[in-house]
């Protein structure tokens, strides 16, 4: 009997991608349960066949009724089946049966009552973005909640240990043909599952609120979905993501001497990172469409060329996603790592979307290249400079086994500065928290105002100019019908004045792409940075609180006075790192906002001068009488 499955989430097929559009609650027949890459082939009641994300359906028992008590997704059932088979080989059939019952009780039944959507390693629906060229606001559905935990009652102290919650808190916006000089990236079917399909959506937008994203059809990344009845098994896609706790760093009897060192010096403006003698950027260009699974699935690949080597490598979006995860795991406790532009399902191969994504990937890579610690890190250099598949795999696995992650990154830092007392450490932390919170509010306000202005410039305002232009031309037509011989010049002048206002309408509609766009993008980037600070500050506050509690531990002989002294010194190292990062942040902020606001004003001056010139030309047609 054919296997049936109930669709748990709506899924819109991408044209030309052999996918099948399905709706929540629909029953489909599974014709191939494991196409590969997180997809299955199914047939709907109309006889239409196509690919559907595995985690979007749950299998039904042979009688066709819903499994209310222990319904499992296809992926989960396959996992349980394989687990059951392996258990049977090692144990008796009775023991095997008992083990499977235990597993189902612990995993399957729990999943059937879960309200969470599929994990980010499987596709989820997302609305298509608005094209910039269409005159619509490209930020209108973007998600403002990704800017961090500022809104919580205690955003600073809630997460003192690590920054795992920092994942995907900012930016919101796939990637191999050609490039004969470039390595084409890891081949399909790597033995380490590198090519497992990650080219699925996250959220639809990076700027504005969840309610707006929901109205636009987007599903916030990692958000819950009402009505969901199962959840993908929490298999860790990124080995080593679990980071050590604060105590392991603060209370370690003796920190291991790592090979990598991150020096911190005191400069004219206080603690600072040591900058390399030569800097570089990375050019993201030449997006090409590729395919896999014998052409069933498509993706976009980008060419990356570091300016210091001029040797290109190719990467898909999921490769960028892997780099982001590794940087976040390793440096996220000390350095803000903003998220990548998010993925989406529909429209991801459209020219405007590809252009926007490439622009944002370029901005993200430039940010990473400008950071003296990130740019010199082994994982980042490996991402840009691998020469063949073997070298890539070796570096990738090494990065995933790195133990100096989370708060242990502070053990690699060596401040060339005197020790700080706890009061000064706490004051520095509070000052950073106060400033970043205030700046976050200011950036959000400017983004909101910018969005409203964009909508007005691409909607009502051009229409008003068009109405004026049409009204003037209609008036000239009426005047022409009078038959009076002496008014031809006046009627022509009025007609041209009307056309001028129509030209102004076009200028107004196109202007935001020339100036406001760049101001919004800059604010969007900084919203991403600022969204990382609540977790960073939380880690610092958590460390400070543990030092404050150390007196009780000393009094009860749980730690020695020397242990307490070491704790204070290590919290001081964290403080120097925070100050060094803030000095880097401030120097970039001053440069970036000076540049982008200068560009905005230059474009605004040119815009109004163009309008003024057109109005002067129209005015010149009317003689002084």
N, C-alpha and C positions, 0 to 999 in steps of 0.2 A: 504494500500500500504506500502511495506517495506520501512523503513527509509534508505536513502542513506547518505553517508558522503564522503567528499573529504579529502584525507590524506595531511596534511600540512608539515610533516617532515618525512624523512626516518627513519625507525625503524627496527633493526635487531633482530629477535627472539632469545631468549636464548634456546638452545636445551634442551628438556625434561621439559620445563616450560609452555607448552600449550599456547605459544605466536605465533603470526602471523607476518611474515615479510611483511612490506608494504613499498611502495616508494612514495615520494612526488608527488602529482598530481593524484594518483590512486584513483578510486572510489570504495568504499566498501559498503556492506550492513550490517547495524547494527542489529544483532540478539538478543543482550541483552545490553541495553544502560547503565546499572549500575550493573556491577558485584561486584563492591566494591573496595575500596582502590585506586581509581583513574584509574580504568581499565574498558573497555567495551569489549564485544565479537562481532566480526565481521566476515564476509565472503567475500573473494575476488572473482574476476571474474572466477577463476579456481575452485571455490567451496570449497577452503580450509578455515577452520574456526580456530579461535584462539583469544587470548587476545591482545588488542592494547591499549596503553595509551590514556585515554580520551582526554587529551589536545593536542594530535597529529592529531586530526581530527576536521573538522567543518561540521555541518549538512547542507544538501542541502534542498531547498524547495521541495515540492512534485512533481514539474515538472522536477526535476533532474538537473536544471540549477544552476550554481554557484550564491551564494548570494554576489554580488559584493558590494552592498551598506551597508548592515548590517549583514554580516555573523558572526555567533557566534559559538564558540566551544561547544561541547556537554555539558561540565561541566557548561559553562556560561548559555546555554539555560535552563538547569535544574534549575539553580539558579533563572533565570528570571521567569520561569514557577511557581516555588514555591512562589516567591515573588508576582507574579500576583495573585495567588490563595489566598494568605493570605490577599492581599489588597482587593480582592473581598468580603471577609467575613466581612470586616470592613466598606466598602463603597458601594455606589450604583454601578451598572454595568457601568454607564457612567464615574463616577470618577475613577473606576478601570481601564477603558480603557485609560483614560487620563494619569494616573500614569504610566501605562506600556509604553505608547508612550514616556513619559518623560525619563523613565529609559533607554529605548532602544536608545533614541537619545543621552543620556549622556554616556552610557556604551557601548552598542553593536556596534553602528556605529563608535565610537572612536576606538574600538578594531579592526574593520575590516581594518583600515588603519595603525594599529600599526605594527612596524617592529621588535618587541621583541619576543623571544622564550618563551615557557612555563616556568612558575616559577619553582624554585628548588624543589617544593613539588610534581612535576610530572616527569616521566621519560624523559630523553633526550638521544640521541645516543652518544656513545663514543667509541673510538677505544680501542681494547684490548691492554694490556701492553705487552712488550717483556719479555719473561722469562729470568731470570738471568742464568739459567742452560743451555740455548740454546747458550750462548756465545754472544748474542746480547747486545747492550748497553741499560740498563734499564732506562736511563735518556734521550734517544735521542729525545723523543717527549714531554718532560716536559716543563711546561710553565713558562718562566722567568718573564712575566709581572706581576706575583703575588707578586712581592717583594715590592710593594708600589708605591708611586707617585713621586719617585725621578726625573723622566724624565720631569715632567711638568715644566713650566717656573717659577712657584712659588709654589713648592710642600709643603712649610711649612705653608703659611698663607691662603691657599685656603679653608681649612675646619676648621675654628677655633672653631666651636661649636660641640663637640661630635666626635665620631669615628665610626659612622655607616658605612662609606665607607670602614672601615677597614675589614669588613667581607670578609673572604675567600681571603686574600691577600697573602697567603704563601704556605702552604703545599698542596701537591696534592696526595693522594692514596685513609660484612654485616653479622648478627651474631646470641629446646633448649633442647637438650636432654642430659641425663646424669646428672652429678653433683648433686648427691642426697643431698649433704650438702649445696647446694647453692639455694637461692631463684631464681625462674625462670624468674623474671621480670614481668612487667605488662601484664595481659592477653589480648588476642585479643578481640577487641570490647569494650574497655573501654568507659565509657560514656563521657569522655572528648576527644575522638578521638585520644588518644595517639597512637593507632596502625594504624593511617592513613599511607598509604604506603610512606615512605621516602627512601626506599632502591633503589633509582634511581641514575643515574649518575650526576656528577657535571662536572668536566673536566677530561681529561685523564692524565694530567701530571703536575708535580710541578716544574720542573727546567728551561726549556728552552722556546723559544719564541713562540708567538701565531702562526706565520707562520709555524713553525715546527709542532705544534700541529695540525694545519689545514691540513697539508700534510699527517699527520698520521691518519686523519679521526676524530680527536677530535673536540669537540665544547667547546670553553672556557666558564667556568662557568659564567653565568650572561651576556655573550656577546650577541650582536644582531645577528639576522640571516636574511640575505636578502631573500625577498620573503615571509616572514611570514605575514599572513593576519589577525591574531587575537592574543589576549593575555589574559591569565588567569586573572580573577578578582583579584585585589590585596588584598586578604583576609590575615590578619596577622596571621601566624602560631605561632608566639611567642608573647604572650601578654606582654605588657610592654616594647616593643622594642623602642617605641618612647621615646627619652630621653629628659630631661629638658635642656633648653638653658643655656648658660654661665651666662646670666644676673640673672637668678634665684638663682644661687650660689653666684655671686659677690654682688648683690644688695639686697639680703634678709635682712630685718631689723634685724632679729634674727634667726640664724640657730637652728633648733630643735636639742635637745641633743639625738642622737641615742644611742640605747643600745649597738650596736657594736662599738668598738673603734679600730682604727689602729694606734698604737703609732709609732713615728719616733724619734730615738735618734741620738746623734752625737757620732760616734765611731772614731777609729784611722784614718780612711780614709774619714771621713765626715759623712753626714746624712746616716742613714741605717735603714732598717726595723728591728723589734725585732724578732729574730729567736726563734722558740719553743725549749724547753729544750730537747725534743726527736724528731727525724725525722723518716720518714717512706717512703717506696716506695710502688708501687702497681704492682703486677705481672699480666700481661695479657697473658693468655695461653688457651690451650685446645679449639680451635675453633670447633664448632659443627654445622652441617647443620640442620636447622629446616624448617617448612613449615606452611602456613596458607591458608585461603580460601579453605579449604578441599583439600589441597595439590596442589592447582593451582599455588601458589607463594612460593618461597623458600628464605631463608636468612641464614646468618652465625651469630652465637652468640658466644661471647667470655666470658671466666671466668676471673673475676678480684678478686685478693686476696691481700688486704692491708697487709703489713708485720707487722703492729702493732696490728692487730686483728686476722690474719690468718683465717678470716671467709670470704668465697667466695660469690660473687653475680654474676649474669649473665647479660650481656648487649649486645644488638645489636648495629650496627653502628649508627642507628638513635638515640639511646640513648646518644651515645658520641656526636652526632651532637647537640642534645638538650643541653647538658652540655656546649659545646663550645659556643653556642648562649647565654646562661645565663651568663657565665663568661665574654664574650665580652660586653654584655649589662651593666653588673655591674661594671667591672673593666677596660674596654677598654680605658677609657680616661686617665688612670694613668699607666696601666701595659700592656705591649705587650702580646696579646693572639694570638699565631700563629694558623692558621687554621688546621683542621684535614686533614689526607690524603684523597684525593677525592674518590668519588664513580665512578663506571663504570658499563656498561650494560653487554657487552660480556666478557666472561672469568672470571667473578667475583667469580666463584666457583672452579676455577682451583687452584691446590695445591700451585704453585709458587706465584700466586697473593695473596692467603690467607696468606701465610707465610710473604710476603712483607708487607701486610697491618697490620698484627699483630705486626710485628717488629716496624712499624711506630706508631701504636697506643701505643705500649709500650714506645717508646721514648717520645711521647706526654704526656702520663700519668706521666712518670718519671719527666719531666719538671715541670708539675703542682705540683707534690708532693714536689719538691725541693724549690718551692716558698713559703716563710713564710706567705704571705698574702693569696694566693690562697689556699694552702693546709689546712689552718685553717678556711677557709670560710664555712659558713653553707651549701651552695649549694653543694660544693665539698664533704664535709663530708656526706651529705645526699646521694649523688650519690654512695658512697662506702659502706655505713653502714646501709641502710634501711633493715628492717627485714621481712616485709610482704607488700602485695600490698596496704593495707590501709595506712601504714606509708609512702610508696613511693608516693601515690597520694597526701597525705596531704603536704608532703615536696615539691613536684613538684609545686603544686598550690601556695604554699606560696612563692616559689622562683619567680614565674611568676608575683606575685602581689607586689614584692619588689619595693619600691619607691626610695630607695637609689641607683639609677643607673645613668649612664652617669657622668656628672661633679659633681653631688651631692655626689659621693663617696668621694670627697675631704672633705666634711663636717664631715666625720667620722675620719679624720686624725688629730692627735694632735702632732705637732712637739715639742719636748722638746729642743728648741733652740731659740735664739734671732730673732726678726723680721729682714727681709731683706729689703734693699731699692730697688727701681725699676731698677736702673742701674745694680746692682749685679744680680738681677733676670734675666734680659735680657741677660747678659753675660753668665750666666750658661746655659740658654736655647740655645743660639747660639753655645756654645761649644759642647753640646750634639748633636745638629743638624749637625754640621760639622763632628764630629767623626762618627756618625752613617751613614752619607752619604758616607764618605770615606770607611768605612768598608763594606758597601753594594756593592760598586764598586769592592773592593778587593775580596769579596766572590763570586760575579758574575764571575769575571775573573778566579778564581780558578775552579769554576764549569765548565766554558767553556773549559778550558785547560784539566780538568779531563775527560770531555766527549770525547774530541778529542783523548786523550790518551787511554781511554777505547775502543773506536772504533778501534784504531790502534792495540791494544793488542789482541783484539778478532777477527780481520779481516786480514789486510795485513801482519802484523808481523809474526803470526804463519804460514801463507802460505809461507813466505820467508824461514823460517826454514824447513818447509816440502819440499820445492823445493830443498834446499841444501841436505837434507837427501836422497831424491829420486835420485838426480843426483849422489851422492856418491855410492849408491847401484847399480845404472845402470852401473857406471864405473867398479865396482867390478865384475859385471856380464860379462862385455866385457872382462876384464882381464882373467876371468876364462875360456873363450872360446879359449884362446891361446894354451892350452894344455901343457904349460910349467910347469914342475913339481915343481919348486922351489918357486912358488909364492902363495901357498895356505895360508900361514900365513898372507901375505899382503892383499890378497883378503878378508879374514875373518875380518881383522882389519878395512878395509875400509867399509865393510858391517856394522859392529858394529858402526862405527863412523856415518854412515848414519842413523842408528836406533836411535842413541843418539840425533841427531838433530831433529828427529821426536818426541822424548820424550820432548825435549826442547820446541818444538812448542806447545805441550799440556800444559806444565807448564806455558808458556807465556799466553795462552788463559784463563787459570783458575786463574792466579794470581790476576787480578783486584778484584775478589770476596773476596780475602783474605786481601787486604789492601786498595785499592782505593775505594772500596765500602763504607767503614766506614768513610773515609775522605769526600767522597761526601755526605754521609748522614748527617754528622755533619754540613757541609756547607749548606746543604739544610735546616736544622733546623734553623740555624742562619739567612739564607735568609728570613725565615718566620718571625722571631723576628724583623729583621731590616725593613721588609715591613710594620710593624705596627707603626714605629716611625714617619713617616710624619704626620699622623693624630694626634698622641699625641703631637708632636711639634706644629702642627697647632692649637690645642686647647690652648696650652700655649701662643703662639704668639697672638691668638685672645684675650685672657684674658689681656695680657700686653697692647694691643692696646686700650682696653676698659678703662683700668686704665689711660692711657695717655689722653683719651678723657674726663676723669672725671673733669678736670679743667673747661672745657666749661660748663659741667652740673652744677657744683657748681656756676659758674658765672651767670648762668641763673636761679639759685635757683631750679633746677630740682632735685638735691640731696644736702645733707648737707655735710659740711667738715668731719663730723664723718662718713658719708657713704663712702666718698673717702678713709678715713683711714682704714675702714673695708675692702674695696676692695684691698688695697695694702697688708694688712695682709693676706687676703685669697689667693691672687696670690702668696704670699710668701709661704703659705702652699703647693700650687701646685708645687712650685719650690723645696721645701724640698722633696716632694714625687718623683719628677723627679730625683733628686740627689740620693735618697735612691734606686730607681729602677736601676739607672745606676751603683751604687756600687754593687748591686746584679748581674747585667748583667756582669760587668767586672770580678767579682770573678768567676762566672761560665765560662766565656769565657776563662780565663787563665787556669782553670782546664781542660776544655773540649779540647782545642786545644793542650795543652801539652800532654794529654792522647792520642788523636787520631793521632797526628803526630808522637809521640813515637811509637805507634802501627804500623803505616805505615812504619816507618824506620826499625823497628825490622823485619817485614815481608819481606821488601825488602832485608835486609841483608840475611835472611834465604833463600829467593828465589835465590839470586845470588850465595850463597854458595852451594846450591843444584845443580845449573847449573855448577858451577866450579868443583864440585866433579864428576859429570857425564863426563865432558870433561877430567878430569884427568884420569878417568877409561878408556876412549876411547884412550887417549894418551898413556897409559901404554901398549897397544897392539902393538904399533909401536916401535920396537927395535932401539937403537942408532946404526947406521952403520958407 
